[in-house]
Amino acid sequence: MYWVTNHGIEFNITKKQARDGYHQGDCEESVKDLSDVKAIRKQLDKIDPETLKDELREYGAWEEEELLDHEQNLQRILWLVCADIIEDSYQ
């Protein structure tokens, strides 16, 4: 699946990978494991930190101080993309 956020952040991720990153219960370890997959890590490494902060600000879920941690922001956006893919699949 190909996914683009509002700020042009692009992901190429399979539906299975999206299910691995978004499921019932705590997804933190699952998303971390998914971010270590070589093809996904390459995509994450291309994301500009400021663009990512702008994207995440729109969700209104994190304080400015929390958005200073780029690696954590990468985990957040990956989880959000997985969630969007899975939730859109059920609609």
Biopython code that builds the backbone (N, CA, C, O; Angstrom):
import numpy as np
from Bio.PDB.StructureBuilder import StructureBuilder

atoms = [
    (1, "MET", "N", (0.845, -1.174, 0.000)),
    (1, "MET", "CA", (0.000, 0.000, 0.000)),
    (1, "MET", "C", (0.889, 1.235, 0.000)),
    (1, "MET", "O", (1.962, 1.249, 0.603)),
    (2, "TYR", "N", (0.438, 2.230, -0.662)),
    (2, "TYR", "CA", (1.159, 3.496, -0.740)),
    (2, "TYR", "C", (0.355, 4.523, 0.040)),
    (2, "TYR", "O", (-0.861, 4.619, -0.127)),
    (3, "TRP", "N", (1.016, 5.279, 0.879)),
    (3, "TRP", "CA", (0.322, 6.222, 1.753)),
    (3, "TRP", "C", (1.074, 7.539, 1.792)),
    (3, "TRP", "O", (2.298, 7.554, 1.927)),
    (4, "VAL", "N", (0.349, 8.647, 1.676)),
    (4, "VAL", "CA", (0.947, 9.975, 1.749)),
    (4, "VAL", "C", (0.177, 10.777, 2.792)),
    (4, "VAL", "O", (-1.054, 10.799, 2.785)),
    (5, "THR", "N", (0.907, 11.436, 3.686)),
    (5, "THR", "CA", (0.280, 12.256, 4.713)),
    (5, "THR", "C", (-0.039, 13.642, 4.153)),
    (5, "THR", "O", (0.304, 13.949, 3.011)),
    (6, "ASN", "N", (-0.685, 14.464, 4.946)),
    (6, "ASN", "CA", (-1.039, 15.832, 4.537)),
    (6, "ASN", "C", (0.175, 16.664, 4.152)),
    (6, "ASN", "O", (0.068, 17.560, 3.314)),
    (7, "HIS", "N", (1.306, 16.385, 4.741)),
    (7, "HIS", "CA", (2.521, 17.162, 4.485)),
    (7, "HIS", "C", (3.467, 16.453, 3.513)),
    (7, "HIS", "O", (4.652, 16.778, 3.444)),
    (8, "GLY", "N", (2.944, 15.496, 2.775)),
    (8, "GLY", "CA", (3.720, 14.846, 1.728)),
    (8, "GLY", "C", (4.687, 13.772, 2.188)),
    (8, "GLY", "O", (5.554, 13.354, 1.421)),
    (9, "ILE", "N", (4.557, 13.319, 3.416)),
    (9, "ILE", "CA", (5.394, 12.221, 3.900)),
    (9, "ILE", "C", (4.852, 10.937, 3.275)),
    (9, "ILE", "O", (3.673, 10.616, 3.427)),
    (10, "GLU", "N", (5.707, 10.213, 2.580)),
    (10, "GLU", "CA", (5.280, 9.038, 1.832)),
    (10, "GLU", "C", (5.707, 7.737, 2.497)),
    (10, "GLU", "O", (6.797, 7.628, 3.059)),
    (11, "PHE", "N", (4.820, 6.763, 2.415)),
    (11, "PHE", "CA", (5.117, 5.420, 2.905)),
    (11, "PHE", "C", (4.671, 4.401, 1.882)),
    (11, "PHE", "O", (3.611, 4.538, 1.271)),
    (12, "ASN", "N", (5.470, 3.400, 1.704)),
    (12, "ASN", "CA", (5.108, 2.224, 0.933)),
    (12, "ASN", "C", (5.166, 1.076, 1.926)),
    (12, "ASN", "O", (6.245, 0.663, 2.352)),
    (13, "ILE", "N", (4.001, 0.567, 2.288)),
    (13, "ILE", "CA", (3.893, -0.406, 3.366)),
    (13, "ILE", "C", (2.806, -1.412, 3.010)),
    (13, "ILE", "O", (1.778, -1.044, 2.441)),
    (14, "THR", "N", (3.025, -2.661, 3.336)),
    (14, "THR", "CA", (2.016, -3.673, 3.037)),
    (14, "THR", "C", (0.899, -3.626, 4.082)),
    (14, "THR", "O", (1.063, -3.089, 5.178)),
    (15, "LYS", "N", (-0.226, -4.199, 3.707)),
    (15, "LYS", "CA", (-1.339, -4.264, 4.650)),
    (15, "LYS", "C", (-0.964, -5.135, 5.853)),
    (15, "LYS", "O", (-1.360, -4.844, 6.982)),
    (16, "LYS", "N", (-0.205, -6.196, 5.607)),
    (16, "LYS", "CA", (0.235, -7.048, 6.718)),
    (16, "LYS", "C", (1.110, -6.254, 7.675)),
    (16, "LYS", "O", (0.958, -6.365, 8.891)),
    (17, "GLN", "N", (2.032, -5.450, 7.134)),
    (17, "GLN", "CA", (2.878, -4.618, 7.989)),
    (17, "GLN", "C", (2.027, -3.627, 8.774)),
    (17, "GLN", "O", (2.283, -3.379, 9.952)),
    (18, "ALA", "N", (1.022, -3.066, 8.124)),
    (18, "ALA", "CA", (0.124, -2.134, 8.815)),
    (18, "ALA", "C", (-0.597, -2.846, 9.964)),
    (18, "ALA", "O", (-0.750, -2.283, 11.048)),
    (19, "ARG", "N", (-1.037, -4.078, 9.724)),
    (19, "ARG", "CA", (-1.693, -4.854, 10.798)),
    (19, "ARG", "C", (-0.722, -5.164, 11.924)),
    (19, "ARG", "O", (-1.104, -5.196, 13.094)),
    (20, "ASP", "N", (0.539, -5.393, 11.564)),
    (20, "ASP", "CA", (1.554, -5.648, 12.600)),
    (20, "ASP", "C", (1.757, -4.418, 13.481)),
    (20, "ASP", "O", (2.042, -4.549, 14.672)),
    (21, "GLY", "N", (1.614, -3.234, 12.910)),
    (21, "GLY", "CA", (1.853, -1.994, 13.642)),
    (21, "GLY", "C", (0.633, -1.391, 14.307)),
    (21, "GLY", "O", (0.750, -0.467, 15.113)),
    (22, "TYR", "N", (-0.545, -1.913, 13.971)),
    (22, "TYR", "CA", (-1.775, -1.375, 14.548)),
    (22, "TYR", "C", (-2.711, -2.530, 14.859)),
    (22, "TYR", "O", (-3.216, -3.199, 13.958)),
    (23, "HIS", "N", (-2.932, -2.752, 16.133)),
    (23, "HIS", "CA", (-3.739, -3.882, 16.589)),
    (23, "HIS", "C", (-4.256, -3.568, 17.983)),
    (23, "HIS", "O", (-3.915, -2.535, 18.560)),
    (24, "GLN", "N", (-5.067, -4.447, 18.514)),
    (24, "GLN", "CA", (-5.560, -4.255, 19.873)),
    (24, "GLN", "C", (-4.399, -4.331, 20.849)),
    (24, "GLN", "O", (-3.425, -5.052, 20.632)),
    (25, "GLY", "N", (-4.523, -3.578, 21.920)),
    (25, "GLY", "CA", (-3.488, -3.600, 22.945)),
    (25, "GLY", "C", (-2.376, -2.614, 22.645)),
    (25, "GLY", "O", (-2.507, -1.762, 21.766)),
    (26, "ASP", "N", (-1.298, -2.733, 23.369)),
    (26, "ASP", "CA", (-0.155, -1.839, 23.242)),
    (26, "ASP", "C", (0.602, -2.139, 21.952)),
    (26, "ASP", "O", (1.042, -3.268, 21.732)),
    (27, "CYS", "N", (0.752, -1.131, 21.106)),
    (27, "CYS", "CA", (1.414, -1.301, 19.804)),
    (27, "CYS", "C", (2.855, -0.805, 19.812)),
    (27, "CYS", "O", (3.540, -0.897, 18.793)),
    (28, "GLU", "N", (3.325, -0.285, 20.935)),
    (28, "GLU", "CA", (4.637, 0.355, 20.966)),
    (28, "GLU", "C", (5.763, -0.567, 20.489)),
    (28, "GLU", "O", (6.551, -0.170, 19.631)),
    (29, "GLU", "N", (5.853, -1.771, 21.017)),
    (29, "GLU", "CA", (6.915, -2.696, 20.609)),
    (29, "GLU", "C", (6.744, -3.138, 19.159)),
    (29, "GLU", "O", (7.722, -3.294, 18.428)),
    (30, "SER", "N", (5.507, -3.336, 18.758)),
    (30, "SER", "CA", (5.236, -3.749, 17.384)),
    (30, "SER", "C", (5.690, -2.678, 16.398)),
    (30, "SER", "O", (6.292, -2.991, 15.371)),
    (31, "VAL", "N", (5.405, -1.429, 16.706)),
    (31, "VAL", "CA", (5.816, -0.324, 15.832)),
    (31, "VAL", "C", (7.334, -0.201, 15.834)),
    (31, "VAL", "O", (7.936, 0.047, 14.789)),
    (32, "LYS", "N", (7.947, -0.367, 16.973)),
    (32, "LYS", "CA", (9.410, -0.321, 17.053)),
    (32, "LYS", "C", (10.014, -1.414, 16.179)),
    (32, "LYS", "O", (10.950, -1.153, 15.422)),
    (33, "ASP", "N", (9.496, -2.623, 16.273)),
    (33, "ASP", "CA", (9.986, -3.727, 15.444)),
    (33, "ASP", "C", (9.779, -3.424, 13.964)),
    (33, "ASP", "O", (10.659, -3.679, 13.142)),
    (34, "LEU", "N", (8.619, -2.883, 13.633)),
    (34, "LEU", "CA", (8.319, -2.537, 12.245)),
    (34, "LEU", "C", (9.271, -1.460, 11.734)),
    (34, "LEU", "O", (9.679, -1.493, 10.573)),
    (35, "SER", "N", (9.619, -0.521, 12.579)),
    (35, "SER", "CA", (10.524, 0.561, 12.158)),
    (35, "SER", "C", (11.945, 0.047, 11.922)),
    (35, "SER", "O", (12.754, 0.729, 11.293)),
    (36, "ASP", "N", (12.248, -1.136, 12.416)),
    (36, "ASP", "CA", (13.567, -1.740, 12.199)),
    (36, "ASP", "C", (13.641, -2.556, 10.910)),
    (36, "ASP", "O", (14.720, -3.005, 10.524)),
    (37, "VAL", "N", (12.512, -2.748, 10.246)),
    (37, "VAL", "CA", (12.514, -3.438, 8.949)),
    (37, "VAL", "C", (13.240, -2.526, 7.960)),
    (37, "VAL", "O", (12.920, -1.344, 7.836)),
    (38, "LYS", "N", (14.211, -3.089, 7.267)),
    (38, "LYS", "CA", (15.101, -2.285, 6.430)),
    (38, "LYS", "C", (14.358, -1.347, 5.471)),
    (38, "LYS", "O", (14.691, -0.164, 5.390)),
    (39, "ALA", "N", (13.372, -1.850, 4.756)),
    (39, "ALA", "CA", (12.642, -1.034, 3.779)),
    (39, "ALA", "C", (11.874, 0.106, 4.451)),
    (39, "ALA", "O", (11.762, 1.197, 3.893)),
    (40, "ILE", "N", (11.358, -0.146, 5.624)),
    (40, "ILE", "CA", (10.619, 0.899, 6.345)),
    (40, "ILE", "C", (11.589, 1.893, 6.962)),
    (40, "ILE", "O", (11.339, 3.098, 6.931)),
    (41, "ARG", "N", (12.682, 1.414, 7.520)),
    (41, "ARG", "CA", (13.686, 2.315, 8.115)),
    (41, "ARG", "C", (14.209, 3.285, 7.060)),
    (41, "ARG", "O", (14.419, 4.462, 7.353)),
    (42, "LYS", "N", (14.422, 2.806, 5.840)),
    (42, "LYS", "CA", (14.903, 3.682, 4.767)),
    (42, "LYS", "C", (13.900, 4.809, 4.503)),
    (42, "LYS", "O", (14.289, 5.949, 4.250)),
    (43, "GLN", "N", (12.619, 4.482, 4.565)),
    (43, "GLN", "CA", (11.586, 5.494, 4.366)),
    (43, "GLN", "C", (11.564, 6.486, 5.533)),
    (43, "GLN", "O", (11.453, 7.695, 5.328)),
    (44, "LEU", "N", (11.669, 5.972, 6.735)),
    (44, "LEU", "CA", (11.661, 6.833, 7.914)),
    (44, "LEU", "C", (12.861, 7.776, 7.914)),
    (44, "LEU", "O", (12.739, 8.942, 8.289)),
    (45, "ASP", "N", (14.008, 7.275, 7.496)),
    (45, "ASP", "CA", (15.220, 8.088, 7.500)),
    (45, "ASP", "C", (15.152, 9.261, 6.525)),
    (45, "ASP", "O", (15.920, 10.214, 6.656)),
    (46, "LYS", "N", (14.257, 9.207, 5.566)),
    (46, "LYS", "CA", (14.107, 10.282, 4.589)),
    (46, "LYS", "C", (13.215, 11.426, 5.079)),
    (46, "LYS", "O", (13.135, 12.470, 4.432)),
    (47, "ILE", "N", (12.555, 11.236, 6.200)),
    (47, "ILE", "CA", (11.578, 12.224, 6.673)),
    (47, "ILE", "C", (12.283, 13.384, 7.365)),
    (47, "ILE", "O", (13.063, 13.194, 8.298)),
    (48, "ASP", "N", (11.993, 14.577, 6.889)),
    (48, "ASP", "CA", (12.530, 15.794, 7.481)),
    (48, "ASP", "C", (11.905, 16.017, 8.861)),
    (48, "ASP", "O", (10.683, 15.957, 8.996)),
    (49, "PRO", "N", (12.719, 16.270, 9.879)),
    (49, "PRO", "CA", (12.186, 16.451, 11.237)),
    (49, "PRO", "C", (11.153, 17.574, 11.357)),
    (49, "PRO", "O", (10.158, 17.417, 12.066)),
    (50, "GLU", "N", (11.368, 18.688, 10.689)),
    (50, "GLU", "CA", (10.423, 19.819, 10.797)),
    (50, "GLU", "C", (9.107, 19.496, 10.107)),
    (50, "GLU", "O", (8.039, 19.835, 10.616)),
    (51, "THR", "N", (9.175, 18.848, 8.959)),
    (51, "THR", "CA", (7.960, 18.439, 8.253)),
    (51, "THR", "C", (7.162, 17.467, 9.108)),
    (51, "THR", "O", (5.936, 17.548, 9.181)),
    (52, "LEU", "N", (7.864, 16.561, 9.746)),
    (52, "LEU", "CA", (7.204, 15.582, 10.607)),
    (52, "LEU", "C", (6.539, 16.263, 11.799)),
    (52, "LEU", "O", (5.410, 15.929, 12.157)),
    (53, "LYS", "N", (7.230, 17.207, 12.407)),
    (53, "LYS", "CA", (6.619, 17.940, 13.534)),
    (53, "LYS", "C", (5.354, 18.662, 13.086)),
    (53, "LYS", "O", (4.344, 18.655, 13.790)),
    (54, "ASP", "N", (5.415, 19.288, 11.906)),
    (54, "ASP", "CA", (4.235, 19.985, 11.377)),
    (54, "ASP", "C", (3.072, 19.012, 11.181)),
    (54, "ASP", "O", (1.928, 19.328, 11.507)),
    (55, "GLU", "N", (3.370, 17.841, 10.652)),
    (55, "GLU", "CA", (2.336, 16.820, 10.449)),
    (55, "GLU", "C", (1.710, 16.416, 11.782)),
    (55, "GLU", "O", (0.487, 16.383, 11.913)),
    (56, "LEU", "N", (2.545, 16.113, 12.761)),
    (56, "LEU", "CA", (2.042, 15.635, 14.051)),
    (56, "LEU", "C", (1.307, 16.724, 14.833)),
    (56, "LEU", "O", (0.376, 16.424, 15.581)),
    (57, "ARG", "N", (1.711, 17.971, 14.668)),
    (57, "ARG", "CA", (1.012, 19.078, 15.343)),
    (57, "ARG", "C", (-0.467, 19.099, 14.972)),
    (57, "ARG", "O", (-1.317, 19.415, 15.804)),
    (58, "GLU", "N", (-0.765, 18.766, 13.735)),
    (58, "GLU", "CA", (-2.155, 18.799, 13.266)),
    (58, "GLU", "C", (-3.052, 17.826, 14.020)),
    (58, "GLU", "O", (-4.265, 18.025, 14.087)),
    (59, "TYR", "N", (-2.475, 16.794, 14.579)),
    (59, "TYR", "CA", (-3.265, 15.834, 15.349)),
    (59, "TYR", "C", (-3.649, 16.402, 16.714)),
    (59, "TYR", "O", (-4.645, 15.983, 17.305)),
    (60, "GLY", "N", (-2.865, 17.349, 17.213)),
    (60, "GLY", "CA", (-3.157, 17.971, 18.494)),
    (60, "GLY", "C", (-3.010, 17.040, 19.686)),
    (60, "GLY", "O", (-3.562, 17.310, 20.752)),
    (61, "ALA", "N", (-2.280, 15.959, 19.522)),
    (61, "ALA", "CA", (-2.178, 14.956, 20.581)),
    (61, "ALA", "C", (-0.901, 15.073, 21.405)),
    (61, "ALA", "O", (-0.774, 14.430, 22.447)),
    (62, "TRP", "N", (0.045, 15.893, 20.945)),
    (62, "TRP", "CA", (1.330, 15.986, 21.629)),
    (62, "TRP", "C", (1.692, 17.436, 21.885)),
    (62, "TRP", "O", (1.410, 18.320, 21.076)),
    (63, "GLU", "N", (2.323, 17.662, 23.028)),
    (63, "GLU", "CA", (2.816, 18.986, 23.378)),
    (63, "GLU", "C", (4.083, 19.280, 22.582)),
    (63, "GLU", "O", (4.750, 18.360, 22.110)),
    (64, "GLU", "N", (4.413, 20.556, 22.433)),
    (64, "GLU", "CA", (5.614, 20.958, 21.690)),
    (64, "GLU", "C", (6.867, 20.265, 22.220)),
    (64, "GLU", "O", (7.724, 19.839, 21.446)),
    (65, "GLU", "N", (6.966, 20.157, 23.527)),
    (65, "GLU", "CA", (8.130, 19.513, 24.135)),
    (65, "GLU", "C", (8.247, 18.054, 23.697)),
    (65, "GLU", "O", (9.349, 17.559, 23.457)),
    (66, "GLU", "N", (7.114, 17.371, 23.595)),
    (66, "GLU", "CA", (7.129, 15.971, 23.165)),
    (66, "GLU", "C", (7.576, 15.841, 21.709)),
    (66, "GLU", "O", (8.182, 14.837, 21.336)),
    (67, "LEU", "N", (7.285, 16.837, 20.895)),
    (67, "LEU", "CA", (7.610, 16.784, 19.477)),
    (67, "LEU", "C", (9.085, 17.064, 19.184)),
    (67, "LEU", "O", (9.496, 17.058, 18.024)),
    (68, "LEU", "N", (9.875, 17.306, 20.216)),
    (68, "LEU", "CA", (11.301, 17.551, 20.026)),
    (68, "LEU", "C", (12.092, 16.266, 19.777)),
    (68, "LEU", "O", (13.221, 16.319, 19.289)),
    (69, "ASP", "N", (11.518, 15.136, 20.104)),
    (69, "ASP", "CA", (12.193, 13.845, 19.965)),
    (69, "ASP", "C", (11.870, 13.249, 18.592)),
    (69, "ASP", "O", (10.805, 12.661, 18.398)),
    (70, "HIS", "N", (12.799, 13.405, 17.641)),
    (70, "HIS", "CA", (12.540, 12.966, 16.269)),
    (70, "HIS", "C", (12.311, 11.463, 16.175)),
    (70, "HIS", "O", (11.411, 11.030, 15.455)),
    (71, "GLU", "N", (13.084, 10.670, 16.868)),
    (71, "GLU", "CA", (12.899, 9.214, 16.794)),
    (71, "GLU", "C", (11.517, 8.820, 17.305)),
    (71, "GLU", "O", (10.861, 7.951, 16.730)),
    (72, "GLN", "N", (11.086, 9.450, 18.367)),
    (72, "GLN", "CA", (9.732, 9.163, 18.887)),
    (72, "GLN", "C", (8.674, 9.625, 17.887)),
    (72, "GLN", "O", (7.643, 8.974, 17.721)),
    (73, "ASN", "N", (8.934, 10.749, 17.223)),
    (73, "ASN", "CA", (8.002, 11.228, 16.203)),
    (73, "ASN", "C", (7.903, 10.242, 15.040)),
    (73, "ASN", "O", (6.825, 10.048, 14.478)),
    (74, "LEU", "N", (9.014, 9.628, 14.686)),
    (74, "LEU", "CA", (8.990, 8.618, 13.630)),
    (74, "LEU", "C", (8.118, 7.432, 14.034)),
    (74, "LEU", "O", (7.385, 6.886, 13.210)),
    (75, "GLN", "N", (8.197, 7.042, 15.289)),
    (75, "GLN", "CA", (7.351, 5.957, 15.786)),
    (75, "GLN", "C", (5.883, 6.368, 15.740)),
    (75, "GLN", "O", (5.014, 5.572, 15.386)),
    (76, "ARG", "N", (5.624, 7.612, 16.102)),
    (76, "ARG", "CA", (4.244, 8.117, 16.096)),
    (76, "ARG", "C", (3.661, 8.095, 14.688)),
    (76, "ARG", "O", (2.544, 7.619, 14.486)),
    (77, "ILE", "N", (4.416, 8.610, 13.705)),
    (77, "ILE", "CA", (3.872, 8.689, 12.351)),
    (77, "ILE", "C", (3.694, 7.298, 11.765)),
    (77, "ILE", "O", (2.731, 7.054, 11.039)),
    (78, "LEU", "N", (4.597, 6.394, 12.064)),
    (78, "LEU", "CA", (4.450, 5.030, 11.563)),
    (78, "LEU", "C", (3.195, 4.389, 12.141)),
    (78, "LEU", "O", (2.449, 3.731, 11.417)),
    (79, "TRP", "N", (2.956, 4.571, 13.419)),
    (79, "TRP", "CA", (1.752, 4.025, 14.044)),
    (79, "TRP", "C", (0.500, 4.651, 13.432)),
    (79, "TRP", "O", (-0.481, 3.954, 13.175)),
    (80, "LEU", "N", (0.532, 5.960, 13.199)),
    (80, "LEU", "CA", (-0.620, 6.639, 12.613)),
    (80, "LEU", "C", (-0.905, 6.154, 11.191)),
    (80, "LEU", "O", (-2.062, 5.960, 10.819)),
    (81, "VAL", "N", (0.137, 5.963, 10.411)),
    (81, "VAL", "CA", (-0.045, 5.456, 9.046)),
    (81, "VAL", "C", (-0.635, 4.047, 9.096)),
    (81, "VAL", "O", (-1.562, 3.737, 8.348)),
    (82, "CYS", "N", (-0.107, 3.202, 9.964)),
    (82, "CYS", "CA", (-0.655, 1.849, 10.114)),
    (82, "CYS", "C", (-2.129, 1.911, 10.511)),
    (82, "CYS", "O", (-2.956, 1.182, 9.962)),
    (83, "ALA", "N", (-2.444, 2.764, 11.445)),
    (83, "ALA", "CA", (-3.833, 2.904, 11.900)),
    (83, "ALA", "C", (-4.729, 3.368, 10.760)),
    (83, "ALA", "O", (-5.814, 2.818, 10.565)),
    (84, "ASP", "N", (-4.294, 4.367, 10.009)),
    (84, "ASP", "CA", (-5.097, 4.875, 8.894)),
    (84, "ASP", "C", (-5.353, 3.785, 7.863)),
    (84, "ASP", "O", (-6.473, 3.646, 7.370)),
    (85, "ILE", "N", (-4.336, 3.022, 7.538)),
    (85, "ILE", "CA", (-4.488, 1.951, 6.549)),
    (85, "ILE", "C", (-5.490, 0.905, 7.043)),
    (85, "ILE", "O", (-6.387, 0.500, 6.305)),
    (86, "ILE", "N", (-5.334, 0.483, 8.267)),
    (86, "ILE", "CA", (-6.223, -0.559, 8.805)),
    (86, "ILE", "C", (-7.634, -0.029, 8.982)),
    (86, "ILE", "O", (-8.595, -0.709, 8.623)),
    (87, "GLU", "N", (-7.779, 1.164, 9.525)),
    (87, "GLU", "CA", (-9.114, 1.724, 9.715)),
    (87, "GLU", "C", (-9.807, 1.961, 8.375)),
    (87, "GLU", "O", (-11.006, 1.710, 8.256)),
    (88, "ASP", "N", (-9.086, 2.435, 7.375)),
    (88, "ASP", "CA", (-9.674, 2.640, 6.047)),
    (88, "ASP", "C", (-10.073, 1.321, 5.410)),
    (88, "ASP", "O", (-11.002, 1.276, 4.604)),
    (89, "SER", "N", (-9.382, 0.253, 5.761)),
    (89, "SER", "CA", (-9.697, -1.068, 5.219)),
    (89, "SER", "C", (-11.069, -1.559, 5.669)),
    (89, "SER", "O", (-11.729, -2.320, 4.962)),
    (90, "TYR", "N", (-11.491, -1.118, 6.851)),
    (90, "TYR", "CA", (-12.756, -1.592, 7.400)),
    (90, "TYR", "C", (-13.939, -0.711, 6.997)),
    (90, "TYR", "O", (-15.087, -1.030, 7.308)),
    (91, "GLN", "N", (-13.663, 0.383, 6.315)),
    (91, "GLN", "CA", (-14.767, 1.281, 5.927)),
    (91, "GLN", "C", (-15.336, 0.912, 4.580)),
    (91, "GLN", "O", (-16.267, 1.562, 4.104)),
]
sb = StructureBuilder()
sb.init_structure("model")
sb.init_model(0)
sb.init_chain("A")
sb.init_seg("    ")
for serial, (resi, resn, name, xyz) in enumerate(atoms, 1):
    if name == "N":
        sb.init_residue(resn, " ", resi, " ")
    sb.init_atom(name, np.array(xyz, "f"), 0.0, 1.0, " ", f" {name:<3s}", serial, name[0])
structure = sb.get_structure()
